[in-house]
Every structure is written in C-alpha cells, then in structure tokens.
Amino acid sequence: MAMDAATIEKMIKDGLPDAQVSIEDLRGDGDHYAANVVSAAFKGKTRVQQHQMVYKALQGKMGNELHALALQTSAPAE
C-alpha cells in the first residue's frame, strides 16, 4: 500500500520537529517521492547520518509502504 505525501511529511516532522520538509511525488503514483529536509538536528552530522535520521523518523516504512525516496538533507544556513 502506497503512502501519501502528507503522511511522509508528518512522520518526518514528528521525528524531527524543527524540520522544514518539502515532498514531491515524482511519478504521480504515490510510490516514488523526492524529499528535501532541512533541520538544525543535522548540524555536524554526515550526509549518511542525516539520511539515517530521516529513515528512523519513517519508522520502517522505507522499502515497504514507501517504495522510493530521493532524499536531500541539510542543516539551515547560518
């Protein structure tokens, strides 16, 4: 079962409350998304660690209900 963009955004914001999240449905099929996530929690973290934080917020949905997510993460500009 596919996930909708609003659910993905809510899960990320629940896990990273300060996050600014934008989600794009790449194919219009509810299975392939791109997400841009900006959070102060990412400061000092590697890109891999940042992505792991987002995957943790998605609570195991990645690879199951959420088939594909092109992820861009960053800390806010100072």
Biopython code that builds the backbone (N, CA, C, O; Angstrom):
import numpy as np
from Bio.PDB.StructureBuilder import StructureBuilder

atoms = [
    (1, "MET", "N", (0.843, -1.183, 0.000)),
    (1, "MET", "CA", (0.000, 0.000, 0.000)),
    (1, "MET", "C", (0.887, 1.244, 0.000)),
    (1, "MET", "O", (1.811, 1.349, 0.806)),
    (2, "ALA", "N", (0.614, 2.161, -0.881)),
    (2, "ALA", "CA", (1.415, 3.374, -1.035)),
    (2, "ALA", "C", (1.131, 4.371, 0.085)),
    (2, "ALA", "O", (0.086, 4.326, 0.735)),
    (3, "MET", "N", (2.088, 5.266, 0.290)),
    (3, "MET", "CA", (1.929, 6.341, 1.274)),
    (3, "MET", "C", (1.696, 7.646, 0.529)),
    (3, "MET", "O", (2.200, 7.836, -0.577)),
    (4, "ASP", "N", (0.929, 8.546, 1.142)),
    (4, "ASP", "CA", (0.748, 9.847, 0.511)),
    (4, "ASP", "C", (1.771, 10.834, 1.071)),
    (4, "ASP", "O", (2.355, 10.614, 2.133)),
    (5, "ALA", "N", (1.974, 11.919, 0.339)),
    (5, "ALA", "CA", (2.993, 12.910, 0.691)),
    (5, "ALA", "C", (2.742, 13.518, 2.064)),
    (5, "ALA", "O", (3.694, 13.769, 2.804)),
    (6, "ALA", "N", (1.497, 13.758, 2.418)),
    (6, "ALA", "CA", (1.173, 14.363, 3.715)),
    (6, "ALA", "C", (1.585, 13.450, 4.869)),
    (6, "ALA", "O", (2.053, 13.930, 5.901)),
    (7, "THR", "N", (1.415, 12.151, 4.702)),
    (7, "THR", "CA", (1.811, 11.195, 5.738)),
    (7, "THR", "C", (3.326, 11.173, 5.894)),
    (7, "THR", "O", (3.838, 11.153, 7.013)),
    (8, "ILE", "N", (4.038, 11.177, 4.781)),
    (8, "ILE", "CA", (5.503, 11.196, 4.832)),
    (8, "ILE", "C", (5.983, 12.454, 5.540)),
    (8, "ILE", "O", (6.844, 12.393, 6.417)),
    (9, "GLU", "N", (5.424, 13.590, 5.155)),
    (9, "GLU", "CA", (5.818, 14.860, 5.773)),
    (9, "GLU", "C", (5.537, 14.848, 7.275)),
    (9, "GLU", "O", (6.376, 15.287, 8.061)),
    (10, "LYS", "N", (4.375, 14.353, 7.681)),
    (10, "LYS", "CA", (4.023, 14.315, 9.103)),
    (10, "LYS", "C", (4.981, 13.427, 9.882)),
    (10, "LYS", "O", (5.416, 13.792, 10.974)),
    (11, "MET", "N", (5.314, 12.266, 9.330)),
    (11, "MET", "CA", (6.223, 11.352, 10.029)),
    (11, "MET", "C", (7.596, 11.977, 10.200)),
    (11, "MET", "O", (8.208, 11.848, 11.260)),
    (12, "ILE", "N", (8.089, 12.654, 9.166)),
    (12, "ILE", "CA", (9.395, 13.299, 9.263)),
    (12, "ILE", "C", (9.351, 14.411, 10.303)),
    (12, "ILE", "O", (10.268, 14.536, 11.114)),
    (13, "LYS", "N", (8.290, 15.222, 10.287)),
    (13, "LYS", "CA", (8.171, 16.318, 11.261)),
    (13, "LYS", "C", (7.960, 15.800, 12.675)),
    (13, "LYS", "O", (8.402, 16.438, 13.631)),
    (14, "ASP", "N", (7.302, 14.674, 12.832)),
    (14, "ASP", "CA", (7.157, 14.069, 14.160)),
    (14, "ASP", "C", (8.517, 13.637, 14.698)),
    (14, "ASP", "O", (8.794, 13.786, 15.888)),
    (15, "GLY", "N", (9.359, 13.104, 13.825)),
    (15, "GLY", "CA", (10.684, 12.645, 14.238)),
    (15, "GLY", "C", (11.705, 13.758, 14.349)),
    (15, "GLY", "O", (12.645, 13.663, 15.137)),
    (16, "LEU", "N", (11.530, 14.815, 13.566)),
    (16, "LEU", "CA", (12.436, 15.971, 13.551)),
    (16, "LEU", "C", (11.559, 17.231, 13.626)),
    (16, "LEU", "O", (11.297, 17.862, 12.602)),
    (17, "PRO", "N", (11.108, 17.595, 14.827)),
    (17, "PRO", "CA", (10.084, 18.642, 14.974)),
    (17, "PRO", "C", (10.418, 19.992, 14.343)),
    (17, "PRO", "O", (9.509, 20.725, 13.952)),
    (18, "ASP", "N", (11.696, 20.334, 14.236)),
    (18, "ASP", "CA", (12.047, 21.645, 13.665)),
    (18, "ASP", "C", (12.200, 21.604, 12.145)),
    (18, "ASP", "O", (12.478, 22.628, 11.521)),
    (19, "ALA", "N", (12.020, 20.434, 11.556)),
    (19, "ALA", "CA", (12.318, 20.244, 10.136)),
    (19, "ALA", "C", (11.395, 21.049, 9.225)),
    (19, "ALA", "O", (10.195, 21.187, 9.464)),
    (20, "GLN", "N", (12.014, 21.568, 8.176)),
    (20, "GLN", "CA", (11.281, 22.127, 7.044)),
    (20, "GLN", "C", (11.302, 21.033, 5.982)),
    (20, "GLN", "O", (12.370, 20.597, 5.552)),
    (21, "VAL", "N", (10.138, 20.598, 5.570)),
    (21, "VAL", "CA", (10.031, 19.436, 4.687)),
    (21, "VAL", "C", (9.239, 19.802, 3.439)),
    (21, "VAL", "O", (8.162, 20.392, 3.523)),
    (22, "SER", "N", (9.785, 19.446, 2.280)),
    (22, "SER", "CA", (9.008, 19.539, 1.046)),
    (22, "SER", "C", (9.068, 18.176, 0.365)),
    (22, "SER", "O", (10.127, 17.559, 0.253)),
    (23, "ILE", "N", (7.905, 17.729, -0.084)),
    (23, "ILE", "CA", (7.769, 16.409, -0.698)),
    (23, "ILE", "C", (7.218, 16.583, -2.114)),
    (23, "ILE", "O", (6.303, 17.375, -2.341)),
    (24, "GLU", "N", (7.778, 15.841, -3.050)),
    (24, "GLU", "CA", (7.291, 15.849, -4.429)),
    (24, "GLU", "C", (7.026, 14.411, -4.865)),
    (24, "GLU", "O", (7.893, 13.549, -4.724)),
    (25, "ASP", "N", (5.846, 14.154, -5.388)),
    (25, "ASP", "CA", (5.512, 12.849, -5.954)),
    (25, "ASP", "C", (6.075, 12.825, -7.374)),
    (25, "ASP", "O", (5.543, 13.486, -8.267)),
    (26, "LEU", "N", (7.135, 12.075, -7.580)),
    (26, "LEU", "CA", (7.876, 12.132, -8.837)),
    (26, "LEU", "C", (7.120, 11.559, -10.025)),
    (26, "LEU", "O", (7.281, 12.047, -11.143)),
    (27, "ARG", "N", (6.307, 10.547, -9.816)),
    (27, "ARG", "CA", (5.615, 9.889, -10.927)),
    (27, "ARG", "C", (4.101, 10.013, -10.837)),
    (27, "ARG", "O", (3.390, 9.586, -11.746)),
    (28, "GLY", "N", (3.604, 10.591, -9.752)),
    (28, "GLY", "CA", (2.164, 10.685, -9.573)),
    (28, "GLY", "C", (1.521, 9.363, -9.192)),
    (28, "GLY", "O", (0.305, 9.202, -9.287)),
    (29, "ASP", "N", (2.358, 8.407, -8.753)),
    (29, "ASP", "CA", (1.842, 7.076, -8.435)),
    (29, "ASP", "C", (1.802, 6.778, -6.936)),
    (29, "ASP", "O", (1.374, 5.698, -6.528)),
    (30, "GLY", "N", (2.251, 7.741, -6.109)),
    (30, "GLY", "CA", (2.255, 7.517, -4.674)),
    (30, "GLY", "C", (3.316, 6.540, -4.211)),
    (30, "GLY", "O", (3.287, 6.098, -3.062)),
    (31, "ASP", "N", (4.250, 6.193, -5.078)),
    (31, "ASP", "CA", (5.312, 5.245, -4.737)),
    (31, "ASP", "C", (6.712, 5.835, -4.845)),
    (31, "ASP", "O", (7.647, 5.318, -4.233)),
    (32, "HIS", "N", (6.870, 6.897, -5.607)),
    (32, "HIS", "CA", (8.196, 7.461, -5.872)),
    (32, "HIS", "C", (8.190, 8.943, -5.516)),
    (32, "HIS", "O", (7.560, 9.760, -6.189)),
    (33, "TYR", "N", (8.898, 9.264, -4.455)),
    (33, "TYR", "CA", (8.909, 10.634, -3.943)),
    (33, "TYR", "C", (10.321, 11.197, -3.893)),
    (33, "TYR", "O", (11.306, 10.460, -3.867)),
    (34, "ALA", "N", (10.389, 12.516, -3.881)),
    (34, "ALA", "CA", (11.618, 13.239, -3.563)),
    (34, "ALA", "C", (11.295, 14.088, -2.339)),
    (34, "ALA", "O", (10.222, 14.685, -2.256)),
    (35, "ALA", "N", (12.220, 14.140, -1.398)),
    (35, "ALA", "CA", (12.021, 14.937, -0.191)),
    (35, "ALA", "C", (13.247, 15.799, 0.049)),
    (35, "ALA", "O", (14.384, 15.351, -0.093)),
    (36, "ASN", "N", (12.990, 17.040, 0.413)),
    (36, "ASN", "CA", (14.037, 17.950, 0.842)),
    (36, "ASN", "C", (13.762, 18.258, 2.308)),
    (36, "ASN", "O", (12.698, 18.777, 2.647)),
    (37, "VAL", "N", (14.719, 17.938, 3.177)),
    (37, "VAL", "CA", (14.523, 18.097, 4.615)),
    (37, "VAL", "C", (15.653, 18.961, 5.168)),
    (37, "VAL", "O", (16.831, 18.647, 4.997)),
    (38, "VAL", "N", (15.276, 20.054, 5.832)),
    (38, "VAL", "CA", (16.235, 20.955, 6.458)),
    (38, "VAL", "C", (15.950, 20.942, 7.955)),
    (38, "VAL", "O", (14.825, 21.211, 8.375)),
    (39, "SER", "N", (16.962, 20.631, 8.762)),
    (39, "SER", "CA", (16.779, 20.565, 10.207)),
    (39, "SER", "C", (18.071, 20.937, 10.920)),
    (39, "SER", "O", (19.157, 20.544, 10.495)),
    (40, "ALA", "N", (17.950, 21.691, 12.000)),
    (40, "ALA", "CA", (19.119, 22.033, 12.825)),
    (40, "ALA", "C", (19.719, 20.776, 13.447)),
    (40, "ALA", "O", (20.901, 20.764, 13.793)),
    (41, "ALA", "N", (18.926, 19.725, 13.593)),
    (41, "ALA", "CA", (19.426, 18.466, 14.153)),
    (41, "ALA", "C", (20.505, 17.843, 13.263)),
    (41, "ALA", "O", (21.259, 16.985, 13.719)),
    (42, "PHE", "N", (20.583, 18.266, 12.007)),
    (42, "PHE", "CA", (21.573, 17.723, 11.074)),
    (42, "PHE", "C", (22.946, 18.376, 11.221)),
    (42, "PHE", "O", (23.930, 17.878, 10.674)),
    (43, "LYS", "N", (23.016, 19.476, 11.948)),
    (43, "LYS", "CA", (24.284, 20.210, 12.068)),
    (43, "LYS", "C", (25.368, 19.297, 12.639)),
    (43, "LYS", "O", (25.175, 18.653, 13.670)),
    (44, "GLY", "N", (26.500, 19.254, 11.956)),
    (44, "GLY", "CA", (27.632, 18.449, 12.393)),
    (44, "GLY", "C", (27.528, 16.973, 12.040)),
    (44, "GLY", "O", (28.428, 16.198, 12.363)),
    (45, "LYS", "N", (26.454, 16.575, 11.389)),
    (45, "LYS", "CA", (26.249, 15.179, 11.007)),
    (45, "LYS", "C", (26.660, 14.978, 9.549)),
    (45, "LYS", "O", (26.554, 15.892, 8.730)),
    (46, "THR", "N", (27.129, 13.773, 9.238)),
    (46, "THR", "CA", (27.433, 13.450, 7.845)),
    (46, "THR", "C", (26.124, 13.282, 7.084)),
    (46, "THR", "O", (25.060, 13.144, 7.688)),
    (47, "ARG", "N", (26.207, 13.295, 5.771)),
    (47, "ARG", "CA", (25.015, 13.098, 4.949)),
    (47, "ARG", "C", (24.371, 11.752, 5.266)),
    (47, "ARG", "O", (23.147, 11.662, 5.350)),
    (48, "VAL", "N", (25.173, 10.712, 5.442)),
    (48, "VAL", "CA", (24.640, 9.388, 5.778)),
    (48, "VAL", "C", (23.901, 9.435, 7.110)),
    (48, "VAL", "O", (22.813, 8.870, 7.229)),
    (49, "GLN", "N", (24.468, 10.093, 8.106)),
    (49, "GLN", "CA", (23.800, 10.206, 9.404)),
    (49, "GLN", "C", (22.488, 10.983, 9.292)),
    (49, "GLN", "O", (21.501, 10.637, 9.940)),
    (50, "GLN", "N", (22.481, 12.028, 8.472)),
    (50, "GLN", "CA", (21.263, 12.803, 8.260)),
    (50, "GLN", "C", (20.174, 11.928, 7.649)),
    (50, "GLN", "O", (19.025, 11.957, 8.090)),
    (51, "HIS", "N", (20.540, 11.156, 6.641)),
    (51, "HIS", "CA", (19.571, 10.282, 5.981)),
    (51, "HIS", "C", (19.066, 9.218, 6.949)),
    (51, "HIS", "O", (17.881, 8.886, 6.944)),
    (52, "GLN", "N", (19.955, 8.686, 7.776)),
    (52, "GLN", "CA", (19.545, 7.691, 8.770)),
    (52, "GLN", "C", (18.533, 8.282, 9.743)),
    (52, "GLN", "O", (17.615, 7.585, 10.178)),
    (53, "MET", "N", (18.687, 9.555, 10.090)),
    (53, "MET", "CA", (17.743, 10.218, 10.985)),
    (53, "MET", "C", (16.360, 10.309, 10.334)),
    (53, "MET", "O", (15.344, 10.110, 11.001)),
    (54, "VAL", "N", (16.324, 10.604, 9.049)),
    (54, "VAL", "CA", (15.042, 10.672, 8.330)),
    (54, "VAL", "C", (14.430, 9.274, 8.241)),
    (54, "VAL", "O", (13.232, 9.112, 8.475)),
    (55, "TYR", "N", (15.232, 8.265, 7.905)),
    (55, "TYR", "CA", (14.715, 6.900, 7.820)),
    (55, "TYR", "C", (14.154, 6.445, 9.168)),
    (55, "TYR", "O", (13.126, 5.770, 9.220)),
    (56, "LYS", "N", (14.828, 6.813, 10.249)),
    (56, "LYS", "CA", (14.331, 6.473, 11.589)),
    (56, "LYS", "C", (12.968, 7.115, 11.821)),
    (56, "LYS", "O", (12.072, 6.482, 12.380)),
    (57, "ALA", "N", (12.806, 8.366, 11.395)),
    (57, "ALA", "CA", (11.521, 9.058, 11.543)),
    (57, "ALA", "C", (10.421, 8.362, 10.742)),
    (57, "ALA", "O", (9.246, 8.444, 11.097)),
    (58, "LEU", "N", (10.799, 7.686, 9.672)),
    (58, "LEU", "CA", (9.818, 6.985, 8.835)),
    (58, "LEU", "C", (9.432, 5.616, 9.394)),
    (58, "LEU", "O", (8.618, 4.907, 8.802)),
    (59, "GLN", "N", (10.011, 5.253, 10.522)),
    (59, "GLN", "CA", (9.606, 4.080, 11.308)),
    (59, "GLN", "C", (9.470, 2.791, 10.505)),
    (59, "GLN", "O", (8.470, 2.082, 10.624)),
    (60, "GLY", "N", (10.466, 2.494, 9.699)),
    (60, "GLY", "CA", (10.467, 1.229, 8.967)),
    (60, "GLY", "C", (9.585, 1.200, 7.728)),
    (60, "GLY", "O", (9.457, 0.154, 7.093)),
    (61, "LYS", "N", (8.973, 2.325, 7.371)),
    (61, "LYS", "CA", (8.109, 2.358, 6.185)),
    (61, "LYS", "C", (8.911, 2.367, 4.894)),
    (61, "LYS", "O", (8.407, 1.955, 3.849)),
    (62, "MET", "N", (10.168, 2.837, 4.955)),
    (62, "MET", "CA", (11.018, 2.901, 3.766)),
    (62, "MET", "C", (11.279, 1.484, 3.267)),
    (62, "MET", "O", (11.709, 0.616, 4.027)),
    (63, "GLY", "N", (11.014, 1.262, 1.987)),
    (63, "GLY", "CA", (11.201, -0.060, 1.407)),
    (63, "GLY", "C", (9.970, -0.944, 1.536)),
    (63, "GLY", "O", (9.910, -2.019, 0.940)),
    (64, "ASN", "N", (9.000, -0.499, 2.304)),
    (64, "ASN", "CA", (7.740, -1.237, 2.442)),
    (64, "ASN", "C", (6.622, -0.409, 1.828)),
    (64, "ASN", "O", (6.433, -0.428, 0.611)),
    (65, "GLU", "N", (5.875, 0.321, 2.661)),
    (65, "GLU", "CA", (4.821, 1.192, 2.129)),
    (65, "GLU", "C", (5.393, 2.309, 1.260)),
    (65, "GLU", "O", (4.756, 2.760, 0.308)),
    (66, "LEU", "N", (6.594, 2.744, 1.599)),
    (66, "LEU", "CA", (7.271, 3.800, 0.841)),
    (66, "LEU", "C", (8.339, 3.135, -0.022)),
    (66, "LEU", "O", (9.386, 2.719, 0.473)),
    (67, "HIS", "N", (8.058, 3.044, -1.308)),
    (67, "HIS", "CA", (8.926, 2.283, -2.212)),
    (67, "HIS", "C", (10.239, 3.006, -2.516)),
    (67, "HIS", "O", (11.308, 2.403, -2.421)),
    (68, "ALA", "N", (10.172, 4.291, -2.881)),
    (68, "ALA", "CA", (11.376, 5.010, -3.290)),
    (68, "ALA", "C", (11.307, 6.457, -2.800)),
    (68, "ALA", "O", (10.290, 7.135, -2.943)),
    (69, "LEU", "N", (12.420, 6.906, -2.219)),
    (69, "LEU", "CA", (12.502, 8.276, -1.711)),
    (69, "LEU", "C", (13.872, 8.842, -2.063)),
    (69, "LEU", "O", (14.892, 8.409, -1.526)),
    (70, "ALA", "N", (13.883, 9.816, -2.971)),
    (70, "ALA", "CA", (15.117, 10.554, -3.285)),
    (70, "ALA", "C", (15.233, 11.633, -2.216)),
    (70, "ALA", "O", (14.390, 12.526, -2.133)),
    (71, "LEU", "N", (16.262, 11.548, -1.412)),
    (71, "LEU", "CA", (16.349, 12.367, -0.211)),
    (71, "LEU", "C", (17.492, 13.369, -0.289)),
    (71, "LEU", "O", (18.631, 13.012, -0.589)),
    (72, "GLN", "N", (17.169, 14.628, -0.014)),
    (72, "GLN", "CA", (18.178, 15.672, 0.135)),
    (72, "GLN", "C", (18.014, 16.245, 1.533)),
    (72, "GLN", "O", (16.915, 16.628, 1.932)),
    (73, "THR", "N", (19.115, 16.301, 2.275)),
    (73, "THR", "CA", (19.070, 16.807, 3.648)),
    (73, "THR", "C", (20.138, 17.869, 3.835)),
    (73, "THR", "O", (21.175, 17.860, 3.171)),
    (74, "SER", "N", (19.859, 18.792, 4.763)),
    (74, "SER", "CA", (20.850, 19.795, 5.105)),
    (74, "SER", "C", (20.456, 20.478, 6.414)),
    (74, "SER", "O", (19.302, 20.436, 6.842)),
    (75, "ALA", "N", (21.452, 21.107, 7.029)),
    (75, "ALA", "CA", (21.202, 21.961, 8.183)),
    (75, "ALA", "C", (20.859, 23.348, 7.648)),
    (75, "ALA", "O", (21.263, 23.694, 6.538)),
    (76, "PRO", "N", (20.121, 24.149, 8.417)),
    (76, "PRO", "CA", (19.796, 25.502, 7.948)),
    (76, "PRO", "C", (21.052, 26.334, 7.741)),
    (76, "PRO", "O", (22.037, 26.168, 8.460)),
    (77, "ALA", "N", (21.017, 27.230, 6.758)),
    (77, "ALA", "CA", (22.138, 28.130, 6.531)),
    (77, "ALA", "C", (22.208, 29.109, 7.693)),
    (77, "ALA", "O", (21.186, 29.531, 8.236)),
    (78, "GLU", "N", (23.432, 29.459, 8.063)),
    (78, "GLU", "CA", (23.584, 30.391, 9.190)),
    (78, "GLU", "C", (23.645, 31.818, 8.724)),
    (78, "GLU", "O", (23.771, 32.729, 9.542)),
]
sb = StructureBuilder()
sb.init_structure("model")
sb.init_model(0)
sb.init_chain("A")
sb.init_seg("    ")
for serial, (resi, resn, name, xyz) in enumerate(atoms, 1):
    if name == "N":
        sb.init_residue(resn, " ", resi, " ")
    sb.init_atom(name, np.array(xyz, "f"), 0.0, 1.0, " ", f" {name:<3s}", serial, name[0])
structure = sb.get_structure()
